[in-house]
Amino acid sequence: FLTPMYDKELARMFPYKEAVFHHLGRYLLHPTNRVWGIVRRYYEAYLAGVDEKIGFQIRIFPERPVKFENMYDQLTRCIKEQRLLPELGKAEPAANASGDGKVKAVLIVSLYSGYYDKIRGMYYENPTKTGEIVAVYQPSHQEKQESASNEHNQKALAEIYLLSYCDKIATSTWSTFGYVAYGFAGVKPWILLRPDWDKEMSDVVCVRSTSVEPCLHSPPILGCRAREEVDVARVKPYVRHCEDVRSGLKLFNS
């Protein structure tokens, strides 16, 4: 899309530019039978029969560690501000409450079990104001990333696919895991922003992405006859900077 000679051909192939990765990923990337087996069994056992699925993906990067308490607080503030989950009540709702009988499934995807434990505890110990039932699940918690382990990578890919079946998704900033999941899903996620270097918590807890395309963290430099540095986001109407990576680029519908 940054090469002029391909503009017309790509425009015919992808008239809806925000769907480029969504279509290419779903049609060209196919999991192995083992990975698909994990996805199918988990989905049918826990997610298939619910009214709505909400996914939360939490990624903590070792070079920018965030305390568990701070990350959990940011997640719950995002949930509350964006109304991603039903509010908790103090008394059991009446039998004819508006949400009575509806079930929402929350899928937690993280290397750590703490987020699952706390969110599950909230909805296990307290009713919701609407009478909706909130069931919380976490497929695995490996505690640390093991990129050299094929089994670990298979589980990670399975959880990307499981996350992609959610109706609403909130993901960690800078996370390619999250990018692929919401790209497969074709939904615009809420992005949990990373705090500034001199702060422990982000002032803005989360923002809604304006595109379902993943962010390219390190885009190529655009050549210019004037031999000047060019901001591609100012040249191409369908390319803009990412919400979570200021130097990154992603596709939008112009």
N, C-alpha and C positions, 0 to 999 in steps of 0.2 A: 504493500500500500504506500510505501515511501518512494517507490520507483515509478516515475511518470509513464514509462512505456507499458506498464501493466495495468494502469488505471482502468481503461475501458473493459478489458477482459475480466478483471476482478469485480467491477461494478455489475457486470452481467451475472457472474457466478454468485455474488453475495450482495444483492440489492439492500438487504437489511444487515448493515455492517456489525451491529451488536451481536449478531447470531453466528459470526464466523467460527469462533472456537466451539460454540455449542454444537453446531452441525458437524464440524470436522472431528471433534472429540467423540461424539456419539456414534458416528459412522465408521471412523477409522481406528479407534482404540477399543480393542475387545479384550476383556480379562480372560485369564485361563479358566479352565473348568473348575479348578480348586477354588480360585478367588470367587467365581460366580456362585459356586456352591455355598460358600460362607455367606455371601450377600443374600441369596435366595432363602436359605434356612432362617437367618436372623430376621429378615423382613417379614416373612410369613408368620414367624412365631410371635413377634412383638409389635410390628408396625402396620400390618396389612389392614386390620379391622378398625382403625381409629378414624376419628372425624378430621383431625388436623395433626400435622407433624411439624415440629419446630426443632431445628438443629442448632447447637452451639459448639463451635470449634475453637478450642483454646490452645494456642501455641506460645510457649515461652522460649525465647532465644537466649542461649547462654551468653552471648556477647552483650545483650541488653536485658539482664534478669529483672523480673518484676516480682515483688513479694506476693505470696498467695493471697493474703488478706486484701491487698490493693487490687489485684486482678479480679478477685471475687466481688469486691465492692463495685468495680467498674462494670462487670457483667450484670449484676443485679440492678444497678442504676439504669443501664441500657434497657433491660427488660421492663423496668417500671416506666421509664420515660417514653418508650416506644410501644408500650402495651403489648409486648410479645407473649406474655402469659397472663392468665386470669389473676386478679387481685385476691389476696388471702382474706378470709373473713374470720371473725371471732366465734360466731355461733353457727351451728349447722343450718344451712338454707332450708327454706320451706320446700315441701315436696313439689310444688308447682313452679319452682324457680326457672327463669328463662333458659339457663344452660343445663338444666337437669338431664342427665343421661348422656350428654356429649363427652367424648373422651379425647383429650389432647395427649399426644406422645411427645416427650422431650428426649432428643437424642444428644447425649454429651459425647464429644469426640476430643479426647485429650490424653496425653501420656500419664496424667495424674488422676487419682480417684477423688480428690478433695472436692472438686466442683460438683461432681455427681452426688457425693454423700450429703452435701449441704442443701442442694436444691431438692433432692429426693426427700430429705428430712423435712423441709418446709411443707411440701405438699402431702407428705404422709401424716404429719402431725396436725395439720390445719386444713379446714375446708376452704373452698373458694367462695367468693361472694355470689357467684352466678350458679353454683351447684355443679359446674363442670368438673370432671375428674381429670387430674393431671398425672400421667404415669411417666416416670423418668427412667431412662435406660443408658447404659454405657457398655459398648461391646467389649472393650479391653482397656487396660491401663498398664502399659509396658514400663512406665517409670523413666525410661531413657530411650533415646533414639539409637537404633542399631542398624545403620544403613547397609552394613555388610551382610546382614542376615536376610536370606531370602524369605524365610517364614515371617519375619517382622515386616518386610516390605509387602508381602501378600496381604497381611492383616491391614496394613495401612491403606492399600488400594481398595480393599473391600469396604473399609470405613469411608473412603472418599465416595464410593458409589452409594452407600447407605445414606450419607449426608445429602447426596444429590436428589434423593427422593423426598426431601423435606419441602414443605410449602413455604416456610420462612426459615432464613438462615442468618446467623450472626457469626462472623469469623474474625480471627485475629489479624491485625495489620501485618503486612509483609509476607503473609503465609501463602506459598504456592499450593500447599495442600488445600487451603480454603478456596483459592482461586479456581482450581480445577473442579472442586465440588460444586460451587455455585454456577460455574460455567456449564457443567453437565446439566445441572438443574434448569438453567435458563431463567433464574430468578435474581433480582437485584438484592444483594445482601446488606445487612447492617455491618459496618466495619468498626471493630473495637480499636480505637486509635492508640498509638504508642505515645507515652508521655515524652515531653521534651527532655533533653539530656540532663538538665539541671533540676528536674522534678521527679517525684516518685509516682505521681498520679496525673493522668491527662485531664486537662480542664474540660474538654469535650469528650464525653465517654464513648459515643459512637455516632457515625453518620451513615446515611443510606447511600449506597453507591448509585450513581446515575446510569450505570451500564452493567450488563452481565458479562462483559469481556474481562479476562484476567489482565493484570498489570504486568507490563514488560519493565522490569526493574532497571535494566541497563540497555536502553535503546541505542541503535547505531547513530553515528553522527551524520547528519544530512549534508551531502556535498553541495557546495554553492559556487557558482561561477565568480561571484564577487569575492570569494575566499573569506567570507565572514561567518562567524558563528551564528547558526540559525536555530531558533526555537521551533521545532516541528509543529508543536501545538498551535502556533500562530500562522502556519503556512497551510496546513491541511485542515479543512473544516470538520472532518470526522475523526481527528486525532486530538486528544486532550491529555493533560497530566492527571495522574491517578490521585485519588483522595488520600491515600495512605503513604504514597512514595512520591515526593514532589518532583523528582527528576524522572520518574517513570512515565510511560505512555500507555494508553489503552484506546480502543476503538469505541466510538459513539456513533449514533445516527445523527447526521448533520442536520 
